[in-house]
Amino acid sequence: MASNQPKAAKAKPEQPLVIVTGVSGSIGAAVARALAADYHVVGLDREGIDPNAEDCFEFDLTSDESMAEAFDDIRNRYGKDIASVVHLAAYFAAPWRVRASSSPGCC
């Protein structure tokens, strides 16, 4: 994954800052649009975003280094006051498996 390019410092937004992970997905994009009237929305996603978009940052949920870099970039650009994080990014390490069980209500 390409690292985030440093973005110029920006004045603290007048609206409360909300971070939406998974912003390039259909649910994340819809949530970001719905919040945009009342909040300054910053999007995070692994891929599918324009890396030059002003308020979007690439990050990899599976990498501590990538997460730290993305949040450092956000803090440097917008300050450290975050009203909320809407976490819609997902990572699945292995396929789901269902175990048979002889006990009712137990898996």
N, C-alpha and C positions, 0 to 999 in steps of 0.2 A: 504494500500500500504506500502510495506517495504521502510524504509528510505534508502537513498543512503549511501553506505559505504564510509568513507573517502578514497580518493585515494592520493597516494604520490604526492608531488609537482613535477612538470615537468618544464623543461626549456621552456622559451617562444618559441613558434614555429617560425621557420624562414619564413614560408609562412603565409599570412594573415589568421586570424581565421574566419571561417564561422560556425554558429550554424544552424543546420537543425532540426526543430521540426517535429514530425511525421515520424521520420527516419525509423521506422520498417514497414511502409506501402510501397506499391509498388512505388508510386510516390516519397515519401521521400527517399527511398533507391536509386532510379534511380538518383535523384538530387544529393545526397551525392556522388555517384560513379562518376557522371559527373564533379563535382567540385574538386574531390580529387587530380587531377593532378596539379592544380594551387593553391589550398587552403588547409589549415589544417582544416578538417571538424570534428566538434563535433556534435554528434547526441543526441537528446532528444526525449523520448517517454514515454508514460504511461506504456505500456506493450509490450512484444514481442521482447525486446532486451536482450542481455546477460548482466546482471548487473555487470559482471566482465570484460566486454569489456573495453579496455583502454580509448577509446574516446567516450563512450556512457554513458548517465546518465538517470536514471528513473526520471520522474516528472509527476505530475498531474496538468493539465491545470486548473482544477477547484479549486485548493488549493493555496492560496497566500503563505502559509508556504512552500509548496513543490516547488513552483516556486522560491522563495527566496533561499531555500536551494540548488537547482540545480545551480542557477546562482552564488551563493557564492562558490560552489565547482568548477565551471568553472573558476571564477576569481582567486581563490587560486591556481589552477593548471596551468592556462595558462596566467594569467595576465588580465588586464581590457581592452585591445585593441581588439575590435571585429570589423571586416570589415563589416559583414552583418549577419542578421538573416533571414533565409528563413522559414517562418511560415506555415507549412502544417498540423499541428495538428488541430483537430476540436473537438468541443463539441456541441451537440445539446440538449437543455434542454427540448424541447417538440416537438411533431410531427408538421410538417408543416400543416397549414390549409389555405384553399383558401376561401375567402368570396365572395359571389355573390354581384355584384354591378350593379346598374342601370345606372351608368355613364360610358361611353366608356373610356377605357384607365386608369381606376382607379380600384384598388382592395380593 
